[in-house]
Structures are given as structure tokens and as C-alpha cells.
């Protein structure tokens, strides 16, 4: 999961959380349905909330283990998705986090 900063509708920071994934929400109207993309975020207190994309900002994270430290047959935890992988360079091409 990636750390995100959360903003209210006025653009004021309201704290931090962990981004889980993108999702969709919809609202039914009398003659139509409206869809919108939402971010599913776990707040630092453990609760889950959804936010519109413009209400979050991904924090720049650096992996603790860089490719230059890669050793053959040694598993490393991906800092983005949390999977244990043998080849970090290959994994980053397909990482869904």
C-alpha cells in the first residue's frame, strides 16, 4: 500500500492514510445513474473511507532495498505491494500497486 495525504474539498490537509485501490461509486437519479472514480483509503486509525481522486496525494516513497543491492535467490519485500519477490527489477514491471 502507498501512503497518501488526504485533503478536504477546500484543499486543506486532513491527515494521512494508506491507499488500497481505485474503485467506483454511483448515485442513482430519477432518470439516470452517475458514476465516479474513488480512492479507497485506510486511515491511520484503521477506518476505511473513500475519497475523490483530487482529494488525495501520493507520498513519494523510496524502496528500502534498491536494485543495486539485489542478490541472487534472496527474497525482498516490495515496498509498494508487499509481496516477497526474488527479482525486484522484473517484479516492478508488473507490480499493480
Biopython code that builds the backbone (N, CA, C, O; Angstrom):
import numpy as np
from Bio.PDB.StructureBuilder import StructureBuilder

atoms = [
    (1, "UNK", "N", (0.836, -1.180, 0.000)),
    (1, "UNK", "CA", (0.000, 0.000, 0.000)),
    (1, "UNK", "C", (0.879, 1.240, 0.000)),
    (1, "UNK", "O", (1.985, 1.234, 0.540)),
    (2, "UNK", "N", (0.383, 2.278, -0.599)),
    (2, "UNK", "CA", (1.128, 3.531, -0.663)),
    (2, "UNK", "C", (0.518, 4.554, 0.277)),
    (2, "UNK", "O", (-0.701, 4.624, 0.433)),
    (3, "UNK", "N", (1.372, 5.340, 0.896)),
    (3, "UNK", "CA", (0.936, 6.387, 1.816)),
    (3, "UNK", "C", (0.374, 7.550, 1.000)),
    (3, "UNK", "O", (0.944, 7.935, -0.021)),
    (4, "UNK", "N", (-0.756, 8.108, 1.463)),
    (4, "UNK", "CA", (-1.360, 9.261, 0.794)),
    (4, "UNK", "C", (-1.686, 10.340, 1.822)),
    (4, "UNK", "O", (-1.979, 10.053, 2.982)),
    (5, "UNK", "N", (-1.626, 11.576, 1.366)),
    (5, "UNK", "CA", (-2.114, 12.691, 2.172)),
    (5, "UNK", "C", (-3.534, 12.970, 1.718)),
    (5, "UNK", "O", (-3.827, 12.930, 0.523)),
    (6, "UNK", "N", (-4.415, 13.251, 2.664)),
    (6, "UNK", "CA", (-5.833, 13.433, 2.377)),
    (6, "UNK", "C", (-6.198, 14.902, 2.541)),
    (6, "UNK", "O", (-5.787, 15.554, 3.501)),
    (7, "UNK", "N", (-6.982, 15.418, 1.585)),
    (7, "UNK", "CA", (-7.397, 16.817, 1.592)),
    (7, "UNK", "C", (-8.918, 16.911, 1.603)),
    (7, "UNK", "O", (-9.601, 16.055, 1.041)),
    (8, "UNK", "N", (-9.446, 17.950, 2.244)),
    (8, "UNK", "CA", (-10.891, 18.176, 2.213)),
    (8, "UNK", "C", (-11.256, 18.886, 0.912)),
    (8, "UNK", "O", (-10.385, 19.128, 0.076)),
    (9, "UNK", "N", (-12.526, 19.220, 0.732)),
    (9, "UNK", "CA", (-12.992, 19.853, -0.506)),
    (9, "UNK", "C", (-12.361, 21.228, -0.736)),
    (9, "UNK", "O", (-12.294, 21.696, -1.872)),
    (10, "UNK", "N", (-11.898, 21.875, 0.336)),
    (10, "UNK", "CA", (-11.262, 23.195, 0.205)),
    (10, "UNK", "C", (-9.764, 23.099, -0.032)),
    (10, "UNK", "O", (-9.092, 24.125, -0.142)),
    (11, "UNK", "N", (-9.224, 21.877, -0.113)),
    (11, "UNK", "CA", (-7.805, 21.683, -0.374)),
    (11, "UNK", "C", (-6.924, 21.741, 0.864)),
    (11, "UNK", "O", (-5.705, 21.862, 0.746)),
    (12, "UNK", "N", (-7.517, 21.657, 2.047)),
    (12, "UNK", "CA", (-6.763, 21.708, 3.288)),
    (12, "UNK", "C", (-6.463, 20.283, 3.752)),
    (12, "UNK", "O", (-7.355, 19.436, 3.794)),
    (13, "UNK", "N", (-5.203, 20.027, 4.097)),
    (13, "UNK", "CA", (-4.789, 18.695, 4.517)),
    (13, "UNK", "C", (-5.520, 18.277, 5.790)),
    (13, "UNK", "O", (-5.659, 19.052, 6.737)),
    (14, "UNK", "N", (-5.988, 17.014, 5.780)),
    (14, "UNK", "CA", (-6.691, 16.486, 6.946)),
    (14, "UNK", "C", (-6.022, 15.253, 7.510)),
    (14, "UNK", "O", (-6.599, 14.583, 8.367)),
    (15, "UNK", "N", (-4.824, 14.933, 7.057)),
    (15, "UNK", "CA", (-4.103, 13.788, 7.610)),
    (15, "UNK", "C", (-3.595, 12.853, 6.535)),
    (15, "UNK", "O", (-3.511, 13.200, 5.357)),
    (16, "UNK", "N", (-3.254, 11.640, 6.989)),
    (16, "UNK", "CA", (-2.635, 10.661, 6.105)),
    (16, "UNK", "C", (-3.351, 9.327, 6.212)),
    (16, "UNK", "O", (-4.066, 9.065, 7.180)),
    (17, "UNK", "N", (-3.151, 8.498, 5.218)),
    (17, "UNK", "CA", (-3.714, 7.160, 5.210)),
    (17, "UNK", "C", (-2.945, 6.290, 4.240)),
    (17, "UNK", "O", (-1.945, 6.718, 3.663)),
    (18, "UNK", "N", (-3.421, 5.056, 4.061)),
    (18, "UNK", "CA", (-2.809, 4.107, 3.137)),
    (18, "UNK", "C", (-3.790, 3.793, 2.018)),
    (18, "UNK", "O", (-4.903, 3.328, 2.267)),
    (19, "UNK", "N", (-3.375, 4.049, 0.794)),
    (19, "UNK", "CA", (-4.191, 3.800, -0.388)),
    (19, "UNK", "C", (-4.304, 2.297, -0.610)),
    (19, "UNK", "O", (-3.294, 1.593, -0.652)),
    (20, "UNK", "N", (-5.546, 1.801, -0.754)),
    (20, "UNK", "CA", (-5.745, 0.384, -1.036)),
    (20, "UNK", "C", (-5.925, 0.135, -2.525)),
    (20, "UNK", "O", (-5.229, -0.698, -3.105)),
    (21, "UNK", "N", (-6.856, 0.854, -3.147)),
    (21, "UNK", "CA", (-7.101, 0.667, -4.581)),
    (21, "UNK", "C", (-8.086, 1.706, -5.076)),
    (21, "UNK", "O", (-8.694, 2.433, -4.291)),
    (22, "UNK", "N", (-8.236, 1.766, -6.404)),
    (22, "UNK", "CA", (-9.265, 2.601, -7.013)),
    (22, "UNK", "C", (-10.550, 1.799, -7.056)),
    (22, "UNK", "O", (-10.521, 0.572, -7.155)),
    (23, "UNK", "N", (-11.672, 2.484, -6.983)),
    (23, "UNK", "CA", (-12.976, 1.852, -7.078)),
    (23, "UNK", "C", (-13.939, 2.771, -7.800)),
    (23, "UNK", "O", (-13.549, 3.816, -8.322)),
    (24, "UNK", "N", (-15.194, 2.373, -7.824)),
    (24, "UNK", "CA", (-16.238, 3.196, -8.445)),
    (24, "UNK", "C", (-17.411, 3.315, -7.502)),
    (24, "UNK", "O", (-17.765, 2.360, -6.810)),
    (25, "UNK", "N", (-18.002, 4.470, -7.476)),
    (25, "UNK", "CA", (-19.250, 4.691, -6.755)),
    (25, "UNK", "C", (-20.247, 5.238, -7.754)),
    (25, "UNK", "O", (-19.872, 5.849, -8.755)),
    (26, "UNK", "N", (-21.504, 5.017, -7.477)),
    (26, "UNK", "CA", (-22.529, 5.578, -8.360)),
    (26, "UNK", "C", (-23.675, 6.107, -7.525)),
    (26, "UNK", "O", (-23.907, 5.688, -6.391)),
    (27, "UNK", "N", (-24.363, 7.021, -8.116)),
    (27, "UNK", "CA", (-25.529, 7.616, -7.470)),
    (27, "UNK", "C", (-26.690, 7.541, -8.448)),
    (27, "UNK", "O", (-26.562, 7.909, -9.616)),
    (28, "UNK", "N", (-27.809, 7.067, -7.961)),
    (28, "UNK", "CA", (-28.988, 6.954, -8.817)),
    (28, "UNK", "C", (-29.798, 8.246, -8.750)),
    (28, "UNK", "O", (-30.067, 8.781, -7.675)),
    (29, "UNK", "N", (-30.172, 8.723, -9.919)),
    (29, "UNK", "CA", (-31.035, 9.881, -10.038)),
    (29, "UNK", "C", (-32.378, 9.409, -10.567)),
    (29, "UNK", "O", (-32.552, 8.224, -10.853)),
    (30, "UNK", "N", (-33.306, 10.306, -10.696)),
    (30, "UNK", "CA", (-34.643, 9.936, -11.143)),
    (30, "UNK", "C", (-34.634, 9.226, -12.490)),
    (30, "UNK", "O", (-35.322, 8.220, -12.664)),
    (31, "UNK", "N", (-33.861, 9.739, -13.443)),
    (31, "UNK", "CA", (-33.853, 9.153, -14.788)),
    (31, "UNK", "C", (-32.478, 8.691, -15.233)),
    (31, "UNK", "O", (-32.306, 8.352, -16.404)),
    (32, "UNK", "N", (-31.500, 8.663, -14.355)),
    (32, "UNK", "CA", (-30.133, 8.374, -14.790)),
    (32, "UNK", "C", (-29.309, 7.866, -13.609)),
    (32, "UNK", "O", (-29.757, 7.875, -12.463)),
    (33, "UNK", "N", (-28.105, 7.428, -13.921)),
    (33, "UNK", "CA", (-27.145, 6.998, -12.907)),
    (33, "UNK", "C", (-25.845, 7.743, -13.167)),
    (33, "UNK", "O", (-25.411, 7.853, -14.314)),
    (34, "UNK", "N", (-25.216, 8.260, -12.104)),
    (34, "UNK", "CA", (-23.929, 8.938, -12.242)),
    (34, "UNK", "C", (-22.827, 8.096, -11.626)),
    (34, "UNK", "O", (-22.961, 7.635, -10.492)),
    (35, "UNK", "N", (-21.736, 7.889, -12.360)),
    (35, "UNK", "CA", (-20.588, 7.121, -11.881)),
    (35, "UNK", "C", (-19.418, 8.043, -11.596)),
    (35, "UNK", "O", (-19.264, 9.080, -12.241)),
    (36, "UNK", "N", (-18.584, 7.660, -10.617)),
    (36, "UNK", "CA", (-17.346, 8.400, -10.395)),
    (36, "UNK", "C", (-16.292, 7.464, -9.818)),
    (36, "UNK", "O", (-16.607, 6.510, -9.108)),
    (37, "UNK", "N", (-15.039, 7.755, -10.136)),
    (37, "UNK", "CA", (-13.904, 7.001, -9.606)),
    (37, "UNK", "C", (-13.608, 7.494, -8.204)),
    (37, "UNK", "O", (-13.654, 8.693, -7.930)),
    (38, "UNK", "N", (-13.301, 6.546, -7.311)),
    (38, "UNK", "CA", (-12.976, 6.905, -5.929)),
    (38, "UNK", "C", (-11.708, 6.163, -5.500)),
    (38, "UNK", "O", (-11.364, 5.116, -6.049)),
    (39, "UNK", "N", (-11.031, 6.730, -4.514)),
    (39, "UNK", "CA", (-9.869, 6.082, -3.904)),
    (39, "UNK", "C", (-10.328, 5.449, -2.596)),
    (39, "UNK", "O", (-10.989, 6.098, -1.786)),
    (40, "UNK", "N", (-9.979, 4.187, -2.391)),
    (40, "UNK", "CA", (-10.290, 3.505, -1.138)),
    (40, "UNK", "C", (-9.051, 3.607, -0.259)),
    (40, "UNK", "O", (-7.984, 3.098, -0.603)),
    (41, "UNK", "N", (-9.209, 4.278, 0.889)),
    (41, "UNK", "CA", (-8.062, 4.612, 1.740)),
    (41, "UNK", "C", (-8.322, 4.136, 3.166)),
    (41, "UNK", "O", (-9.410, 4.324, 3.710)),
    (42, "UNK", "N", (-7.295, 3.510, 3.764)),
    (42, "UNK", "CA", (-7.335, 3.154, 5.177)),
    (42, "UNK", "C", (-6.682, 4.288, 5.962)),
    (42, "UNK", "O", (-5.512, 4.608, 5.752)),
    (43, "UNK", "N", (-7.448, 4.888, 6.865)),
    (43, "UNK", "CA", (-6.915, 5.979, 7.671)),
    (43, "UNK", "C", (-6.015, 5.426, 8.768)),
    (43, "UNK", "O", (-6.050, 4.233, 9.070)),
    (44, "UNK", "N", (-5.213, 6.300, 9.359)),
    (44, "UNK", "CA", (-4.271, 5.866, 10.384)),
    (44, "UNK", "C", (-4.959, 5.243, 11.593)),
    (44, "UNK", "O", (-4.323, 4.492, 12.332)),
    (45, "UNK", "N", (-6.244, 5.534, 11.817)),
    (45, "UNK", "CA", (-6.968, 4.934, 12.942)),
    (45, "UNK", "C", (-7.572, 3.568, 12.582)),
    (45, "UNK", "O", (-8.244, 2.952, 13.409)),
    (46, "UNK", "N", (-7.336, 3.096, 11.352)),
    (46, "UNK", "CA", (-7.814, 1.790, 10.920)),
    (46, "UNK", "C", (-9.142, 1.807, 10.186)),
    (46, "UNK", "O", (-9.543, 0.786, 9.627)),
    (47, "UNK", "N", (-9.827, 2.928, 10.172)),
    (47, "UNK", "CA", (-11.105, 3.007, 9.453)),
    (47, "UNK", "C", (-10.852, 3.139, 7.952)),
    (47, "UNK", "O", (-9.790, 3.597, 7.530)),
    (48, "UNK", "N", (-11.828, 2.737, 7.163)),
    (48, "UNK", "CA", (-11.753, 2.803, 5.699)),
    (48, "UNK", "C", (-12.717, 3.872, 5.218)),
    (48, "UNK", "O", (-13.878, 3.903, 5.626)),
    (49, "UNK", "N", (-12.226, 4.757, 4.342)),
    (49, "UNK", "CA", (-13.073, 5.786, 3.745)),
    (49, "UNK", "C", (-12.759, 5.889, 2.266)),
    (49, "UNK", "O", (-11.709, 5.441, 1.805)),
    (50, "UNK", "N", (-13.677, 6.483, 1.535)),
    (50, "UNK", "CA", (-13.450, 6.726, 0.111)),
    (50, "UNK", "C", (-13.312, 8.220, -0.130)),
    (50, "UNK", "O", (-13.937, 9.043, 0.538)),
    (51, "UNK", "N", (-12.472, 8.542, -1.110)),
    (51, "UNK", "CA", (-12.211, 9.941, -1.459)),
    (51, "UNK", "C", (-12.194, 10.082, -2.971)),
    (51, "UNK", "O", (-11.881, 9.134, -3.692)),
    (52, "UNK", "N", (-12.530, 11.262, -3.440)),
    (52, "UNK", "CA", (-12.401, 11.555, -4.866)),
    (52, "UNK", "C", (-10.911, 11.693, -5.191)),
    (52, "UNK", "O", (-10.124, 12.065, -4.322)),
    (53, "UNK", "N", (-10.516, 11.397, -6.439)),
    (53, "UNK", "CA", (-9.093, 11.432, -6.785)),
    (53, "UNK", "C", (-8.387, 12.747, -6.447)),
    (53, "UNK", "O", (-7.223, 12.725, -6.050)),
    (54, "UNK", "N", (-9.062, 13.888, -6.596)),
    (54, "UNK", "CA", (-8.397, 15.156, -6.315)),
    (54, "UNK", "C", (-8.221, 15.413, -4.818)),
    (54, "UNK", "O", (-7.600, 16.403, -4.432)),
    (55, "UNK", "N", (-8.763, 14.530, -3.969)),
    (55, "UNK", "CA", (-8.644, 14.701, -2.527)),
    (55, "UNK", "C", (-7.477, 13.932, -1.917)),
    (55, "UNK", "O", (-7.273, 13.988, -0.704)),
    (56, "UNK", "N", (-6.705, 13.211, -2.739)),
    (56, "UNK", "CA", (-5.543, 12.515, -2.206)),
    (56, "UNK", "C", (-4.296, 12.890, -2.985)),
    (56, "UNK", "O", (-4.361, 13.287, -4.149)),
    (57, "UNK", "N", (-3.161, 12.756, -2.318)),
    (57, "UNK", "CA", (-1.870, 12.986, -2.959)),
    (57, "UNK", "C", (-0.944, 11.869, -2.513)),
    (57, "UNK", "O", (-0.730, 11.685, -1.315)),
    (58, "UNK", "N", (-0.390, 11.118, -3.466)),
    (58, "UNK", "CA", (0.531, 10.046, -3.135)),
    (58, "UNK", "C", (1.834, 10.632, -2.625)),
    (58, "UNK", "O", (2.384, 11.563, -3.215)),
    (59, "UNK", "N", (2.325, 10.078, -1.522)),
    (59, "UNK", "CA", (3.604, 10.494, -0.972)),
    (59, "UNK", "C", (4.705, 9.798, -1.759)),
    (59, "UNK", "O", (4.541, 8.652, -2.177)),
    (60, "UNK", "N", (5.825, 10.483, -1.962)),
    (60, "UNK", "CA", (6.964, 9.858, -2.627)),
    (60, "UNK", "C", (7.621, 8.905, -1.656)),
    (60, "UNK", "O", (8.093, 9.305, -0.592)),
    (61, "UNK", "N", (7.647, 7.637, -2.035)),
    (61, "UNK", "CA", (8.282, 6.623, -1.202)),
    (61, "UNK", "C", (9.462, 6.044, -1.943)),
    (61, "UNK", "O", (9.418, 5.870, -3.161)),
    (62, "UNK", "N", (10.503, 5.749, -1.218)),
    (62, "UNK", "CA", (11.647, 5.073, -1.803)),
    (62, "UNK", "C", (11.703, 3.679, -1.209)),
    (62, "UNK", "O", (11.532, 3.497, -0.004)),
    (63, "UNK", "N", (11.944, 2.693, -2.069)),
    (63, "UNK", "CA", (12.078, 1.333, -1.572)),
    (63, "UNK", "C", (13.293, 1.250, -0.665)),
    (63, "UNK", "O", (14.321, 1.878, -0.916)),
    (64, "UNK", "N", (13.155, 0.462, 0.396)),
    (64, "UNK", "CA", (14.270, 0.305, 1.324)),
    (64, "UNK", "C", (15.413, -0.449, 0.677)),
    (64, "UNK", "O", (16.576, -0.222, 1.010)),
    (65, "UNK", "N", (15.095, -1.345, -0.245)),
    (65, "UNK", "CA", (16.131, -2.132, -0.901)),
    (65, "UNK", "C", (16.144, -1.765, -2.376)),
    (65, "UNK", "O", (15.162, -1.988, -3.085)),
    (66, "UNK", "N", (17.237, -1.211, -2.830)),
    (66, "UNK", "CA", (17.353, -0.790, -4.218)),
    (66, "UNK", "C", (17.868, -1.947, -5.071)),
    (66, "UNK", "O", (18.414, -2.915, -4.542)),
    (67, "UNK", "N", (17.694, -1.846, -6.398)),
    (67, "UNK", "CA", (18.145, -2.908, -7.291)),
    (67, "UNK", "C", (19.638, -3.172, -7.161)),
    (67, "UNK", "O", (20.072, -4.310, -7.342)),
    (68, "UNK", "N", (20.432, -2.162, -6.855)),
    (68, "UNK", "CA", (21.874, -2.344, -6.751)),
    (68, "UNK", "C", (22.246, -3.285, -5.606)),
    (68, "UNK", "O", (23.338, -3.854, -5.603)),
    (69, "UNK", "N", (21.338, -3.455, -4.625)),
    (69, "UNK", "CA", (21.586, -4.350, -3.503)),
    (69, "UNK", "C", (21.021, -5.744, -3.749)),
    (69, "UNK", "O", (21.085, -6.601, -2.868)),
    (70, "UNK", "N", (20.474, -5.977, -4.927)),
    (70, "UNK", "CA", (19.841, -7.250, -5.248)),
    (70, "UNK", "C", (20.857, -8.392, -5.216)),
    (70, "UNK", "O", (21.950, -8.273, -5.769)),
    (71, "UNK", "N", (20.492, -9.489, -4.570)),
    (71, "UNK", "CA", (21.343, -10.676, -4.524)),
    (71, "UNK", "C", (20.544, -11.857, -5.057)),
    (71, "UNK", "O", (19.340, -11.953, -4.817)),
    (72, "UNK", "N", (21.201, -12.747, -5.774)),
    (72, "UNK", "CA", (20.539, -13.902, -6.376)),
    (72, "UNK", "C", (19.924, -14.785, -5.290)),
    (72, "UNK", "O", (20.539, -15.029, -4.252)),
    (73, "UNK", "N", (18.700, -15.261, -5.544)),
    (73, "UNK", "CA", (17.942, -16.160, -4.665)),
    (73, "UNK", "C", (17.584, -15.557, -3.305)),
    (73, "UNK", "O", (17.142, -16.286, -2.417)),
    (74, "UNK", "N", (17.758, -14.288, -3.125)),
    (74, "UNK", "CA", (17.351, -13.643, -1.878)),
    (74, "UNK", "C", (16.022, -12.948, -2.135)),
    (74, "UNK", "O", (15.903, -12.158, -3.071)),
    (75, "UNK", "N", (15.017, -13.239, -1.303)),
    (75, "UNK", "CA", (13.709, -12.612, -1.488)),
    (75, "UNK", "C", (13.678, -11.265, -0.795)),
    (75, "UNK", "O", (14.244, -11.079, 0.282)),
    (76, "UNK", "N", (13.000, -10.329, -1.444)),
    (76, "UNK", "CA", (12.881, -8.961, -0.962)),
    (76, "UNK", "C", (11.407, -8.587, -0.949)),
    (76, "UNK", "O", (10.657, -8.991, -1.837)),
    (77, "UNK", "N", (10.984, -7.818, 0.052)),
    (77, "UNK", "CA", (9.597, -7.364, 0.106)),
    (77, "UNK", "C", (9.462, -6.086, -0.723)),
    (77, "UNK", "O", (10.195, -5.119, -0.512)),
    (78, "UNK", "N", (8.511, -6.091, -1.674)),
    (78, "UNK", "CA", (8.236, -4.903, -2.481)),
    (78, "UNK", "C", (7.615, -3.842, -1.572)),
    (78, "UNK", "O", (6.644, -4.122, -0.868)),
    (79, "UNK", "N", (8.163, -2.634, -1.580)),
    (79, "UNK", "CA", (7.652, -1.581, -0.697)),
    (79, "UNK", "C", (6.333, -0.995, -1.201)),
    (79, "UNK", "O", (5.693, -0.228, -0.482)),
    (80, "UNK", "N", (5.916, -1.337, -2.414)),
    (80, "UNK", "CA", (4.653, -0.825, -2.940)),
    (80, "UNK", "C", (3.493, -1.780, -2.703)),
    (80, "UNK", "O", (2.421, -1.355, -2.271)),
    (81, "UNK", "N", (3.696, -3.086, -2.985)),
    (81, "UNK", "CA", (2.575, -4.027, -2.863)),
    (81, "UNK", "C", (2.736, -5.011, -1.710)),
    (81, "UNK", "O", (1.766, -5.661, -1.321)),
    (82, "UNK", "N", (3.948, -5.135, -1.153)),
    (82, "UNK", "CA", (4.169, -6.001, -0.007)),
    (82, "UNK", "C", (4.503, -7.444, -0.342)),
    (82, "UNK", "O", (4.738, -8.233, 0.573)),
    (83, "UNK", "N", (4.536, -7.826, -1.623)),
    (83, "UNK", "CA", (4.857, -9.201, -1.991)),
    (83, "UNK", "C", (6.342, -9.483, -1.791)),
    (83, "UNK", "O", (7.185, -8.600, -1.955)),
    (84, "UNK", "N", (6.647, -10.729, -1.434)),
    (84, "UNK", "CA", (8.032, -11.171, -1.357)),
    (84, "UNK", "C", (8.419, -11.650, -2.750)),
    (84, "UNK", "O", (7.767, -12.538, -3.300)),
    (85, "UNK", "N", (9.464, -11.077, -3.325)),
    (85, "UNK", "CA", (9.867, -11.407, -4.691)),
    (85, "UNK", "C", (11.357, -11.680, -4.757)),
    (85, "UNK", "O", (12.133, -11.195, -3.933)),
    (86, "UNK", "N", (11.748, -12.473, -5.762)),
    (86, "UNK", "CA", (13.150, -12.803, -5.950)),
    (86, "UNK", "C", (13.828, -11.794, -6.870)),
    (86, "UNK", "O", (14.990, -11.445, -6.659)),
    (87, "UNK", "N", (13.112, -11.326, -7.885)),
    (87, "UNK", "CA", (13.690, -10.406, -8.852)),
    (87, "UNK", "C", (12.894, -9.103, -8.836)),
    (87, "UNK", "O", (11.852, -9.001, -9.484)),
    (88, "UNK", "N", (13.381, -8.116, -8.102)),
    (88, "UNK", "CA", (12.656, -6.853, -7.936)),
    (88, "UNK", "C", (12.525, -6.095, -9.259)),
    (88, "UNK", "O", (11.487, -5.491, -9.531)),
    (89, "UNK", "N", (13.571, -6.128, -10.074)),
    (89, "UNK", "CA", (13.528, -5.413, -11.352)),
    (89, "UNK", "C", (12.406, -5.964, -12.225)),
    (89, "UNK", "O", (11.647, -5.194, -12.813)),
    (90, "UNK", "N", (12.294, -7.288, -12.314)),
    (90, "UNK", "CA", (11.240, -7.909, -13.110)),
    (90, "UNK", "C", (9.875, -7.646, -12.481)),
    (90, "UNK", "O", (8.909, -7.376, -13.195)),
    (91, "UNK", "N", (9.783, -7.722, -11.154)),
    (91, "UNK", "CA", (8.506, -7.526, -10.456)),
    (91, "UNK", "C", (7.956, -6.124, -10.690)),
    (91, "UNK", "O", (6.747, -5.974, -10.870)),
    (92, "UNK", "N", (8.783, -5.110, -10.693)),
    (92, "UNK", "CA", (8.310, -3.727, -10.845)),
    (92, "UNK", "C", (7.625, -3.489, -12.174)),
    (92, "UNK", "O", (6.793, -2.589, -12.286)),
    (93, "UNK", "N", (7.961, -4.285, -13.193)),
    (93, "UNK", "CA", (7.304, -4.148, -14.475)),
    (93, "UNK", "C", (5.832, -4.522, -14.388)),
    (93, "UNK", "O", (5.017, -4.021, -15.163)),
    (94, "UNK", "N", (5.480, -5.412, -13.438)),
    (94, "UNK", "CA", (4.126, -5.937, -13.351)),
    (94, "UNK", "C", (3.424, -5.592, -12.049)),
    (94, "UNK", "O", (2.270, -5.971, -11.852)),
    (95, "UNK", "N", (4.098, -4.882, -11.161)),
    (95, "UNK", "CA", (3.524, -4.540, -9.859)),
    (95, "UNK", "C", (2.242, -3.726, -10.051)),
    (95, "UNK", "O", (2.235, -2.755, -10.808)),
    (96, "UNK", "N", (1.170, -4.110, -9.379)),
    (96, "UNK", "CA", (-0.119, -3.439, -9.539)),
    (96, "UNK", "C", (-0.352, -2.390, -8.473)),
    (96, "UNK", "O", (-1.421, -1.780, -8.444)),
    (97, "UNK", "N", (0.614, -2.159, -7.594)),
    (97, "UNK", "CA", (0.445, -1.168, -6.522)),
    (97, "UNK", "C", (0.679, 0.238, -7.026)),
    (97, "UNK", "O", (0.578, 1.194, -6.257)),
]
sb = StructureBuilder()
sb.init_structure("model")
sb.init_model(0)
sb.init_chain("A")
sb.init_seg("    ")
for serial, (resi, resn, name, xyz) in enumerate(atoms, 1):
    if name == "N":
        sb.init_residue(resn, " ", resi, " ")
    sb.init_atom(name, np.array(xyz, "f"), 0.0, 1.0, " ", f" {name:<3s}", serial, name[0])
structure = sb.get_structure()
